[in-house]
Amino acid sequence: MLGRILGVGIIATLAGCYSPPEPDCGFACGPSGACPADYTCAADHVCHRNGAAAGLTCPGRPDAAVDSPSSGPQVLNLDPTQNATGVQVNQIVRMIVDRDLFGVDDSTFFLSDGGSAVPGSSQYQQFSLMAEFRSTLQLAPNTLYTVMVGPGISDNMSQPLAPFQWSFTTGADTVVPHIAASDPFSGQPNVPTTTNITITFDEAVVGVDITSLTVSDGTTPVVGTVAANNSYTYVFTPTAALTAATTYTVALTNVIQDAYGNALAPASFTFTTQ
């Protein structure tokens, strides 16, 4: 089991608990009490390294994963860890388990800000042993979030993962804004010549105008206007139709910033008209 976890190449990201050499800290036993060589599954359902202190357990797991004698899936690690503070606003929420899971989706593994679910997407790739939640937008700074793991997740023997939750608090926003989506998308062909260009950022930004968001055919700037749909989404509207069968470049400068002074890294993308 430990070898499979090491194989996914994520351990350096998740606190290094499972980096070689094999850790002295204990982690949840696998199905039927399975543990790697040199470990023993004890009554607390934790694989303890032979000769290591019995009370030494790897950090970052919910208590239920350590103490439960259930033969169902067990959680090995959380990122961010329970009650973590100063978490980056672009954090990807991750949960590592001891076997493959089924049923991980936006209704069974999601993030809440205390009042509502945070827009985003959940995924679990078979054989990865890791579930992820990625927020569509950057998280709010200095805010308490709760990760909800609900009923409906199980292993391939239909043994359920016990529902639980854990919380963390973000720190200051030191992360630059990014383009979350665009219409047309980067590299899109056959774009109608009457198209307006819409840019959505992953957080609220200011400074978006006809000097910081420009469109060009490579030599000639496109004349147009820029308007905000909201603080995240801006639309460039050409004054006249675009030229057919032409590749256009949309460019954005670091004049665009979030509310905390973090500047967009200059970015650009292209599309081609019909």
Backbone as a ProteinNet text record, in pm:
[ID]
protein_1_A
[PRIMARY]
MLGRILGVGIIATLAGCYSPPEPDCGFACGPSGACPADYTCAADHVCHRNGAAAGLTCPGRPDAAVDSPSSGPQVLNLDPTQNATGVQVNQIVRMIVDRDLFGVDDSTFFLSDGGSAVPGSSQYQQFSLMAEFRSTLQLAPNTLYTVMVGPGISDNMSQPLAPFQWSFTTGADTVVPHIAASDPFSGQPNVPTTTNITITFDEAVVGVDITSLTVSDGTTPVVGTVAANNSYTYVFTPTAALTAATTYTVALTNVIQDAYGNALAPASFTFTTQ
[TERTIARY]
82.5	0	85.7	189.1	273.5	343.9	384.5	450.9	360.9	228.8	135.3	123.9	124	114.3	237.4	355.1	476.7	477	413.6	415.7	340.2	247.9	169.4	243.3	360.9	444.5	391.3	307.9	250.3	298.8	387.2	414.8	487.9	577.5	648.3	552	440.1	339.7	265.4	243.3	158.3	241.3	318.6	386.5	501.3	532	646.1	633.3	512.7	497.7	536.1	516.1	540.8	663.8	751.8	871.9	969.8	1048.8	1150.9	1247.3	1303.1	1269.4	1129.3	1076.4	941.5	930	817.3	807.3	791.2	838.2	810.2	665.6	608.3	471.1	374.2	268.5	171.7	64.4	7.1	-98.5	-202.4	-320.7	-433.6	-403.4	-448.3	-431	-515.9	-473.7	-549.4	-655.5	-717.1	-820.5	-769.3	-852.5	-819.9	-691.6	-663.6	-547.6	-416	-418.1	-294.4	-202.4	-73.5	29.7	151.6	238	362.6	453.8	558.2	658.4	717.9	751.5	808.7	706.2	576.9	470.6	371.9	300.1	198.8	71.2	-43.7	-173.3	-216.4	-225.4	-259	-409.6	-451	-593.5	-656.1	-573.9	-626.5	-641.7	-624.6	-637.4	-535.7	-417.2	-307.2	-188	-124.2	-0.8	113.2	165.3	276.1	405.3	506.8	636.8	693.2	740.3	794	910.4	897.8	1001.8	979.9	884.9	857	755.7	751.9	657.1	514.8	431.1	294.5	211.5	245.1	166.6	204.6	305.3	350.9	268.9	182.2	98.8	121.2	104.3	126.6	23.8	64.5	-28.7	-121.3	-226.6	-309	-425.4	-459.4	-573.5	-683.9	-811.3	-918.4	-909.3	-948.9	-939.8	-1011.6	-1124	-1200.5	-1117.5	-1025.7	-944.8	-844.7	-804.2	-707.1	-774.8	-888.4	-948.5	-1052.3	-1108.6	-1218	-1168.5	-1236.3	-1198.2	-1264.8	-1331.9	-1406.6	-1313.6	-1366.8	-1290.1	-1309.8	-1387.7	-1409.6	-1288.3	-1297.2	-1184.9	-1139.1	-1009.6	-950.9	-876.8	-883.1	-814.6	-673.2	-574.5	-435	-382	-430.7	-376.6	-474.1	-469.1	-551.1	-460.9	-499.2	-427.5	-529.8	-546.2	-475.5	-510.8	-428.6	-456.8	-568.8	-623.7	-729.3	-682	-765.2	-741.4	-617.2	-571.6	-458.2	-495	-398.5	-418.9	-320.1	-347.9	-259.1	-256.3	-364	-369.8	-380.4	-309.5	-312.7	-453.4	-488.5	-623.1	-644.7	-537.4	-551.6	-530.7	-552.3	-531.4	-621.3	-563	-639.5	-659.1	-782.8	-811.8	-791.1	-713.8	-682	-706	-747	-765.2	-705.1	-607.4	-545.4	-607.4	-640	-703.8	-620	-663.4	-582.6	-623.9	-723.3	-767.3	-847.5	-875.9	-951.8	-1096.4	-1150.1	-1284.3	-1374.5	-1503.5	-1606.6	-1707.7	-1766	-1869.5	-1821.5	-1694.6	-1645.4	-1693.4	-1776.5	-1825	-1858.7	-1920.7	-1947.2	-2049.4	-2122.8	-2223	-2170.9	-2059.2	-2006.8	-1873.7	-1806.4	-1677.7	-1672.7	-1698.8	-1709.7	-1667.2	-1659.2	-1609.8	-1721.5	-1729.9	-1830.8	-1763.4	-1817.4	-1766.1	-1848	-1931.4	-2016.1	-2158.5	-2176.5	-2310.5	-2358.8	-2265.7	-2304	-2184.6	-2212.8	-2106.8	-2023.6	-1894.7	-1803.4	-1807.3	-1827.4	-1826.3	-1693.1	-1698.9	-1577.9	-1610	-1508.9	-1529.5	-1446.6	-1504.9	-1436.7	-1404.9	-1294.7	-1259.5	-1178.2	-1186	-1102.1	-1062.5	-935	-886	-850.4	-908.6	-886.2	-737.3	-700.7	-564.3	-476.4	-531.6	-451.1	-448.8	-551.1	-568	-585.7	-624.8	-639.4	-764.5	-846.3	-960.4	-920.8	-967.4	-934	-1059.3	-1056.8	-1157.6	-1084.1	-1121.1	-1061.5	-1167.9	-1146.6	-1239.7	-1231	-1345.5	-1348.6	-1277.4	-1297.3	-1237	-1143.1	-1055.8	-971.6	-1058.7	-1012.8	-1085.2	-1069.7	-1162.3	-1153	-1041.7	-967.8	-861.6	-918.3	-840.6	-873.3	-1014.9	-1046.7	-1182.4	-1176.7	-1270.4	-1280.4	-1359.9	-1302.9	-1369.4	-1379.5	-1483.4	-1503.2	-1516.5	-1437.3	-1444.7	-1547.4	-1644.9	-1752.2	-1730.8	-1719.7	-1711.7	-1838.4	-1930.7	-2063.4	-2080.6	-2198.4	-2227.5	-2233.6	-2204.2	-2209.2	-2075.3	-1967.4	-1834	-1803.3	-1754.7	-1725.3	-1609.5	-1561	-1456.9	-1521.5	-1440.2	-1495.8	-1568.5	-1566.9	-1644.4	-1769.9	-1802.1	-1919	-1910.1	-1789.5	-1771.7	-1762	-1845.8	-1852.3	-1739.1	-1700.5	-1614	-1702.6	-1671.9	-1754.9	-1754.7	-1873	-1878.3	-1806	-1738.4	-1672.9	-1648.4	-1593.3	-1557.2	-1433.8	-1363.6	-1252.9	-1245.7	-1179.4	-1179.5	-1038	-1025.6	-900.1	-932.4	-834.4	-854.6	-750.3	-795.1	-702.9	-627.4	-515.7	-438.5	-462.1	-367.1	-377	-369.2	-426	-420.7	-289.3	-198	-70.3	-57	-168.2	-168.4	-217.1	-145.1	-183.6	-310	-388.4	-505.9	-464	-552.5	-529.8	-657.3	-641.1	-757.4	-818.8	-944.1	-1012.6	-1080.4	-1128.2	-1197	-1199.8	-1212.8	-1227.4	-1319.9	-1385.6	-1472.2	-1446.8	-1379.9	-1336.5	-1227	-1211.4	-1104.2	-974	-863.9	-732.1	-717.7	-680.4	-661.3	-788.2	-900.2	-1027.2	-1031.1	-1070.2	-1084.1	-1229.3	-1250	-1385.2	-1472.8	-1414.2	-1488.9	-1565.4	-1694.3	-1770.8	-1708.2	-1716.1	-1654.5	-1728.9	-1848.2	-1927	-1907.8	-1810.8	-1790.6	-1737.2	-1790.3	-1730.9	-1636.8	-1532.7	-1434.5	-1462.6	-1488.6	-1520.1	-1407.6	-1361.5	-1254.8	-1308.6	-1291.7	-1328.5	-1202.9	-1181.9	-1066.8	-1106.5	-1005.4	-1035.4	-1055.1	-1054.8	-1090.7	-1128.4	-1187.7	-1225.3	-1101.3	-1106.4	-991.7	-1036.7	-938.5	-960.6	-856.3	-875.3	-777.2	-796	-911.8	-936.8	-1002.2	-931.8	-985.5	-923.1	-942.4	-896.8	-745.2	-675.1	-528.6	-468	-537	-483.6	-540.6	-649.5	-707.4	-720.2	-632	-630.4	-645.1	-693.2	-709.5	-642.4	-565.1	-490.3	-483.6	-473.3	-455.4	-307.3	-222.9	-79.1	-9.1	-80.7	-22.8	-112.8	-243.7	-338.4	-426.2	-429.7	-518.8	-665.4	-748.1	-892	-952.7	-1030.2	-1097.1	-1220.5	-1239.5	-1354.7	-1366.4	-1459.1	-1481.9	-1473	-1444.2	-1439.5	-1540.8	-1621.3	-1721.7	-1718.6	-1755	-1756.7	-1896.3	-1905.3	-2029.8	-2042.5	-1929.2	-1916.3	-1767.7	-1727.9	-1587.7	-1494.1	-1550.4	-1470.4	-1464.2	-1568	-1586.3	-1593.3	-1513.5	-1507.6	-1524.7	-1587.1	-1619.3	-1559.5	-1481.2	-1431.2	-1525.8	-1584.1	-1678.2	-1616.9	-1581.7	-1525.4	-1626.6	-1576.7	-1664	-1720.9	-1642.7	-1686.2	-1656.2	-1714.6	-1691.4	-1542.8	-1499.4	-1361.5	-1341.9	-1217.9	-1187.1	-1193.4	-1250.4	-1261.7	-1124.3	-1115.7	-994.8	-868.7	-880.1	-769.3	-744.4	-616.7	-580.3	-562.9	-633.1	-628.4	-560	-493	-427.5	-493.9	-533.3	-587.5	-474.7	-442.9	-332.6	-381.8	-331.7	-366.6	-239	-234.3	-112.8	-125.6	-12.2	-10.5	-68.7	-127.8	-207.3	-329.2	-372	-484.9	-438.9	-510.7	-472.4	-595.4	-570.3	-680.7	-690.1	-779.8	-803.6	-688.5	-592.5	-482.3	-350.9	-358.6	-239.5	-158.2	-210	-140.5	-169.3	-64.6	-81	-85.4	-170.1	-176.9	-43.7	7.1	123.5	78.1	148.9	104.3	72.6	-39.7	-86.7	-146.6	-151.4	-212.8	-259.7	-352.8	-396.5	-449.3	-464.7	-510.7	-636	-706.9	-818.7	-823.1	-892.3	-898.6	-1043.3	-1074.2	-1211.4	-1243.3	-1370.7	-1417.5	-1375.2
-121.2	0	126	129.9	247.6	272.8	163.9	180.8	246	214.2	277	425.6	463.2	604.4	678.2	619.7	685	702.6	610.6	614	727.9	791.2	896.6	1028.8	1038.1	1156	1280.7	1267.5	1387.1	1409.2	1322.9	1324.1	1450.2	1502.7	1623	1737.7	1736.9	1841.5	1828	1704.7	1681	1651.4	1747.2	1747.7	1649.7	1572.7	1484.7	1364.3	1335.3	1230	1093.6	1070.8	940.1	937.8	1037.5	1039.8	933.8	875.6	780.8	849.8	780.7	642.4	631	511.2	492.9	556.5	621	702.3	618.8	673.2	612.3	637.2	749.8	781.5	679.7	650.1	550.4	608	524.4	566	456	488.4	396.1	263.9	154.6	22.8	7.3	-80	-108.3	-213.7	-263.8	-365.3	-486.8	-537	-655.5	-637.4	-510.9	-483.2	-486.1	-466.5	-472.9	-356.2	-383.8	-283.2	-319	-221	-252.5	-338.3	-392.8	-466.5	-376.1	-434.8	-362.6	-281.4	-298.9	-232.3	-337.3	-302.9	-391.8	-312.6	-369.1	-304.5	-333.1	-228.9	-242.7	-229.5	-236	-230	-95.9	9.1	140.9	156.3	43.5	41.3	133.8	142.8	221.5	128.7	142.9	70.5	139.4	73.8	128.7	62.8	143.5	89.2	8.6	-109.8	-196.4	-126.8	-116	-52.1	96.1	158.2	300.7	317.9	436.9	465.9	451	382.1	354.9	481.4	585.6	708.2	801	764.3	851.2	823.1	916	899.2	1015	989.6	1091.9	1203.5	1329	1440.1	1452.8	1531.2	1572.5	1482.7	1386.7	1299.8	1327.2	1315.4	1330.7	1220.1	1249.8	1151.8	1022.9	1034.8	915.3	817.3	871	782.4	704.5	760.1	693.5	593.6	633.1	557.4	456	472.8	385.5	245.6	141.6	4.4	-44.3	45.6	7.3	-53.3	-149.1	-207.9	-129.3	-20.3	62.4	146.7	229.9	314.9	403.5	425.2	508.7	625.5	741.3	861.2	863.5	883.9	885.8	1026.2	1123	1257.9	1358	1479.2	1589.9	1707.3	1782	1902.3	2005.8	2116.2	2153.9	2060.8	2061.1	1979.4	2041	1960	2007.6	2130.3	2236.9	2362.1	2437.3	2409.2	2484	2631.5	2718.3	2862.3	2914.9	3034.8	3095	3022.5	2952.6	2873.3	2966.3	2934.1	3015.8	3019.4	3133.2	3148.7	3068.8	3014.9	2928.6	2781.5	2747	2611	2510.7	2397.9	2282.8	2190.5	2156.1	2070.2	1924.7	1849.2	1710.9	1618.5	1497.7	1393.3	1264.6	1207.5	1081.4	968.7	860.5	746.8	620.5	510.4	388.5	292.1	328.1	242.3	326.3	272.5	348.5	367.3	483.2	521.4	536.6	526.2	552.8	647.5	734	823.7	960.2	993.3	1127.6	1223.1	1319	1418.8	1545.8	1641	1771.9	1765.8	1656	1644.5	1569.5	1497.3	1418.3	1470.5	1558.4	1613.3	1757.5	1849.8	1990	2080.3	2209	2309.6	2407.3	2446.9	2541.4	2657.7	2776.8	2893.7	2923	2827.5	2843.9	2880.5	2943.6	2982.7	2910	2874.9	2807.9	2731.4	2644.9	2568.5	2661	2638.1	2716.1	2660	2744.4	2692.6	2627.1	2510.2	2439.3	2300.5	2218.1	2082.6	1983.7	1865	1756.7	1645.2	1576.3	1464.8	1362.1	1239.6	1132.2	1046.3	1037.5	955.5	817.6	716.6	581.4	549.3	482.1	439.8	554.2	674.3	786	791.5	732.2	735.6	877.7	971	1109.6	1172.4	1231.4	1310.7	1457.5	1535.7	1677.7	1761.8	1880.8	1983.1	2108.8	2159.1	2280.9	2388.6	2497.8	2609.5	2680.2	2719.9	2792.8	2926.5	2993.5	3123.2	3110.6	3207.2	3208.3	3219.2	3159.9	3168.2	3307.8	3343.4	3473.2	3469	3577.1	3577.1	3580.8	3528.5	3533.5	3483.6	3370.5	3314.7	3168	3127.8	2988.5	2908.9	2798.6	2709.4	2569.7	2498.7	2362.1	2269.9	2163.2	2060.7	1957	1929.7	1836.3	1706.8	1595.6	1463.6	1389.7	1379.9	1328.9	1181.5	1128.7	988.5	966.9	845.2	812.1	774	786.5	747.1	608.8	519	383.5	325.9	206.8	138.4	40	-39.9	-130.1	-251	-262.4	-365.8	-306.6	-183	-109.2	-79.1	-81.8	-41.2	111.1	177.7	324	392.9	508.8	599.3	675.1	670.3	738.3	888.3	951.7	1096.9	1172.3	1279.5	1363.7	1499.6	1589.8	1721.7	1772	1865.3	1932.1	2076.2	2160.8	2304.5	2360	2471	2545.1	2691.5	2778.4	2922.8	2979	3055.5	3116.8	3232.4	3267.9	3382.7	3502.3	3593.5	3711.1	3669.5	3753	3726.3	3780	3688.8	3724.5	3660.2	3608.5	3534.8	3625.8	3626.5	3712.1	3658.3	3745.1	3696.6	3622.4	3537	3460.7	3463.8	3436.5	3419.9	3283.9	3283.3	3157.3	3100.8	3188.3	3143.1	3257.4	3220	3321.6	3268.2	3360.2	3327.7	3434.3	3396.1	3262.6	3208.7	3074.9	3016	3020.7	3002.7	3010.8	2908.1	2957.6	2869.9	2833.8	2889.9	2850.9	2889.9	2797.3	2829.5	2865	2913.4	2934.4	3021.5	3127.1	3219.2	3317	3337.5	3434.3	3573.8	3645.9	3779.1	3882	3846	3938.2	3910.6	3830.2	3788.3	3901.7	3909.5	3990.7	3901.1	3958.2	3879.9	3897.4	3785.2	3788	3722.5	3791.5	3741.2	3730.5	3614.2	3595.6	3566.2	3641.2	3622.6	3536.3	3481.7	3393.8	3470.1	3601.2	3684.8	3822.6	3903.5	4038.3	4119.8	4195.4	4275.8	4415.5	4504.4	4641.4	4672	4783.9	4828.1	4769.3	4708.6	4649.5	4754.5	4797.9	4896.4	4871.8	4964.9	4942.9	4953.7	4995.1	4997.6	4871.6	4810.8	4691.4	4562.4	4571.5	4457.5	4499	4446.7	4487	4366.4	4394.1	4290.9	4340.9	4252.5	4293.8	4178.3	4212.4	4108.1	4079.6	4129.4	4110.8	4237.5	4324.2	4451.7	4569.7	4547.7	4657.5	4631.1	4725.1	4708.3	4713.6	4637.3	4640.2	4750.4	4836.2	4943.2	4884.7	4919.4	4867.3	4927.1	4874.5	4921.6	4804.1	4835.9	4734.1	4770.8	4674	4695.4	4578.3	4604.7	4501.2	4441.9	4310	4241.5	4237.3	4214.9	4219.5	4235.6	4226.1	4251.1	4140.7	4028.1	3916	3910.3	3957.4	3933.7	4064	4070.5	4190.4	4150.8	4242.5	4214.2	4322.6	4277.6	4368.1	4356.8	4470.8	4472.6	4550.6	4483.5	4555.5	4654.8	4767.6	4868.5	4818	4739.4	4682.5	4532.8	4464.4	4319.6	4290.5	4179.1	4136.3	4088.3	4080.6	4033.6	3881.1	3828.1	3682.4	3617.8	3489.5	3407.8	3477.9	3535.7	3612.2	3566.2	3557.3	3521.8	3648.7	3654.9	3770.5	3731.9	3830.6	3812.8	3902.5	3843.3	3918	3928.9	4049.3	4071	4146.8	4104.9	4170	4206.2	4323.8	4372.1	4367	4395.1	4391.4	4516.8	4603.6	4712.8	4654.2	4538.3	4468.9	4410.4	4443.1	4398.7	4355.1	4277.9	4247.5	4356.8	4340.3	4444.1	4459.2	4364.2	4365.9	4405.9	4454.6	4503.1	4397.1	4274.8	4169.2	4185.4	4202.3	4232.4	4105.9	4107.6	3999.6	3987.9	3867.1	3846.7	3868.6	3950.9	3974.9	3844.2	3842.6	3718.8	3750.8	3649.9	3666.6	3532.5	3536.3	3415.1	3456.8	3358.9	3387.4	3308.6	3355.5	3282.6	3320.5	3241.4	3264.4	3270.7	3371.2	3390.1	3296.6	3282.2	3198.6	3259
0	0	0	88.3	94.4	-37	-104.4	-232.8	-334.2	-328.5	-422.3	-393.6	-265.8	-231.7	-279.8	-256.1	-301.9	-452	-524.7	-670.2	-730.4	-657.5	-719.5	-722.7	-657	-671.9	-608.9	-502.3	-442.1	-301	-253.2	-111.1	-67.9	-153.9	-114.9	-93.1	-164.8	-149.9	-18.9	26.2	141.5	265.5	309.8	437.7	449	342.5	345.1	435.7	485.6	584.1	528.6	400	342.9	252.3	265.1	183.6	233.5	141.7	184.8	281.5	383.8	416.4	474.8	484.1	534.4	672.3	701	822.7	948.3	1061	1190.4	1231.5	1182.2	1221.6	1161.1	1236.1	1192.9	1103.5	1016.8	924.9	919.1	865.3	871.1	802.1	864.2	806.1	680.6	592.4	471.5	495.9	387.5	400.8	477.7	568.5	648.5	728.7	769	851.7	778.7	647.3	568.7	602.5	613.2	635.9	551.3	520.2	449.6	537.4	478.2	554.5	660.9	775.5	889.4	966.4	936	1009.4	1059.8	1168.2	1224.3	1247.2	1203.6	1225.8	1369.7	1450.3	1591.2	1612.9	1740.2	1774	1738.5	1726.3	1689.5	1539	1462.8	1317.3	1250.6	1311	1256.8	1233.4	1115.4	1087.1	1162.1	1268.2	1345	1299	1276.8	1237.5	1353.8	1326.1	1431.3	1501.4	1633.7	1712.4	1737.2	1665.8	1685.5	1797.6	1854.7	1961.8	1911.5	1989.6	1946.3	1932.6	2007	2001.3	1888	1808.1	1699.2	1574.4	1536	1417.8	1322.5	1193.2	1092.2	1105.5	1088.5	1103.7	983.6	1005.2	893.2	862.4	949.7	922.8	1022.2	984	1081.1	1185.3	1308.7	1415.8	1380.9	1308.9	1274.7	1193	1111.1	1027.9	1110.4	1225.4	1310	1402.7	1459.6	1567.4	1524.1	1404.9	1364.3	1331.9	1384.5	1351.2	1223.7	1153.3	1033.6	929.6	853.7	744.4	615.5	621.9	504.2	471.9	367	327.7	443.4	449.9	554.3	490.4	557.5	510.5	567.5	480.8	522.7	545.3	467.8	477.5	419.3	474	427	391.6	291.4	252.5	205.7	282	402.8	519.6	621.4	737.7	820.7	910.8	1000	1078.4	1074	1147	1098.5	977.2	921.9	907.3	925.5	908.4	805.2	753.9	656.3	524.1	491.1	367.8	247.3	140.4	18.6	-40.7	-101	-155.3	-283.3	-341	-459	-423.4	-297.6	-249.8	-322.4	-363.6	-411	-291.4	-260	-145.6	-186.4	-105.8	-140.5	-20.5	-52.4	47.9	-6.1	65.8	25.8	107.7	40.9	106.2	84.3	146.8	141.9	32.2	-47.3	-157.4	-254.5	-369.8	-468.4	-425.9	-465.5	-426.8	-547.9	-521.9	-621.3	-557.5	-638.6	-588.7	-547.1	-577.9	-546.3	-654.7	-616.8	-712	-635.8	-706.3	-645.8	-533.5	-522.5	-415.8	-293.9	-307.9	-196.5	-143.7	-218.4	-176.3	-222.5	-128.9	-169.2	-54.6	-85.6	7.7	40.7	167.4	211.9	283.7	263.7	336.1	460.6	498.9	615.7	581.6	466.1	425.8	302.3	214.5	89.9	34.8	-61.7	-126.4	-214.8	-216.3	-299.3	-440.8	-543.8	-681.4	-715.1	-774.8	-810.3	-859.2	-873.7	-923.7	-843.4	-821.7	-750.6	-848.5	-824.9	-911.1	-834.1	-881.6	-829.2	-947.1	-973.7	-1084.2	-1030.1	-1089.2	-1041.1	-1032.2	-925	-893.9	-844.3	-828.5	-778.6	-626.2	-561.6	-416.2	-364.9	-450.1	-408.1	-469.1	-381.9	-426.7	-420.8	-517.1	-522.8	-539.4	-476.9	-505.2	-549.2	-666.1	-720.1	-729.3	-657.4	-661.2	-796.8	-850.3	-977	-964.2	-851.3	-824.2	-705.4	-689.4	-570.6	-445.2	-336.4	-211.1	-151.1	-63.1	3.7	107.8	123.7	224.9	366.7	460.4	603	631.8	572.6	581.8	622.5	708.5	751.1	648.5	601.8	507	567.7	529.8	575.6	455.8	456.4	352	396.9	312.5	343.8	265.7	337.5	275.9	315.4	222	253.3	222.2	252.1	219.8	69.5	26.8	-115.4	-173.1	-92.9	-137.9	-80.6	-164.4	-118.6	-198.5	-155.4	-230.4	-327.5	-396.1	-497.6	-438.5	-304.3	-237	-174.3	-213.6	-163.2	-14.7	41.3	180.1	183.8	262.7	257.3	331.5	279.8	354	451.4	580.1	679.5	653	644.7	622.7	735.4	700	800	736.5	813.3	761.7	834.6	768.1	835.6	786.7	864.8	836.6	828.9	758.9	751.4	729.4	752.2	737.4	641.8	545.1	449.7	515.1	454.8	500.2	409.6	407	320.8	174	87.7	-56.3	-111.5	-140.8	-203.3	-340.9	-392.7	-518.6	-631.1	-742.6	-855	-921	-981.9	-1056.4	-1182.8	-1230.7	-1354.2	-1437.7	-1567.2	-1654.2	-1624.9	-1581.1	-1550.8	-1674.8	-1763.1	-1884.6	-1985	-2111.3	-2215.6	-2323.9	-2391	-2504.1	-2611.5	-2721.8	-2764.2	-2671.8	-2670.1	-2591.8	-2671.5	-2600.9	-2663.4	-2775	-2895.3	-3009.6	-3083.5	-3045.6	-3107.7	-3255.9	-3343.7	-3486.4	-3519.7	-3641.4	-3695.1	-3606.1	-3551	-3465.7	-3554	-3530.1	-3610.7	-3604.2	-3712.8	-3719.1	-3635.1	-3589.6	-3506.2	-3356.5	-3323	-3183.8	-3096.9	-2973.9	-2868.6	-2787.7	-2729.8	-2655.1	-2506.2	-2437.7	-2295	-2215.9	-2112.2	-2025.5	-1882.9	-1821	-1681.5	-1601	-1493.3	-1406.1	-1285.3	-1216.6	-1103.3	-971.9	-978.6	-864.1	-916.8	-831.6	-871.3	-903.1	-1015.1	-1057	-1096.1	-1099.9	-1146.8	-1253.3	-1322.8	-1421.6	-1559.6	-1584.9	-1716.1	-1805.2	-1911.6	-2004.9	-2142	-2234.5	-2372.3	-2386	-2278.1	-2283.1	-2221	-2126.8	-2060.9	-2118.6	-2195.1	-2267.4	-2412.6	-2496.5	-2636.9	-2728	-2849.9	-2952.3	-3079.3	-3144.5	-3263	-3362.1	-3492.5	-3594	-3619.4	-3529.9	-3543.9	-3584	-3655.9	-3698.2	-3662.6	-3673.4	-3652.5	-3531.5	-3435	-3319.8	-3364	-3297.4	-3322.1	-3236.2	-3298.3	-3223.7	-3155.9	-3029.3	-2958.4	-2820.4	-2741	-2605.2	-2508.1	-2382.4	-2277.3	-2169.6	-2130.9	-2026.7	-1929.7	-1805.2	-1702.3	-1688.4	-1697.2	-1659.9	-1508.9	-1441.8	-1296.3	-1267.4	-1142.1	-1108.3	-1154.6	-1201.5	-1249.6	-1402.6	-1468.5	-1611.9	-1690	-1797.7	-1880.5	-2027.6	-2105.1	-2245.1	-2334.2	-2433.8	-2537.6	-2656.4	-2696.1	-2807.7	-2924.2	-3034.6	-3150.3	-3208	-3254.4	-3314.7	-3447.2	-3521.6	-3648.8	-3649	-3747	-3757.2	-3778.4	-3726.6	-3747.1	-3890.9	-3934	-4068.6	-4073.3	-4179.7	-4193.3	-4211.8	-4170.9	-4190	-4139.4	-4021.8	-3964.8	-3820.7	-3784.9	-3647.9	-3565.3	-3454.6	-3364.9	-3233.7	-3175.9	-3046.4	-2942.8	-2831.8	-2717.6	-2615	-2573.8	-2480.2	-2357	-2241.3	-2115	-2041.1	-1978.8	-1913.7	-1761.5	-1694.9	-1548.7	-1484.3	-1565.2	-1507.3	-1435.4	-1481.5	-1419.2	-1285.9	-1177.7	-1043.8	-965.2	-858	-767.1	-661.2	-566.7	-466.7	-368.2	-371	-275.3	-340.5	-465.4	-533.2	-604.3	-612.4	-685.4	-834.7	-913.3	-1055.4	-1139.8	-1240.2	-1337.5	-1410.6	-1424.2	-1510.4	-1654.6	-1732.9	-1870.5	-1941.9	-2011.2	-2074.1	-2210.8	-2296.7	-2428.1	-2480.6	-2574.3	-2643.3	-2780.7	-2867.5	-3003.5	-3037.9	-3139.5	-3199.3	-3347.6	-3425.9	-3571.4	-3615.6	-3696.2	-3744.3	-3861	-3887.8	-4000.1	-4133.8
[MASK]
++++++++++++++++++++++++++++++++++++++++++++++++++++++++++++++++++++++++++++++++++++++++++++++++++++++++++++++++++++++++++++++++++++++++++++++++++++++++++++++++++++++++++++++++++++++++++++++++++++++++++++++++++++++++++++++++++++++++++++++++++++++++++++++++++++++++++++++++++

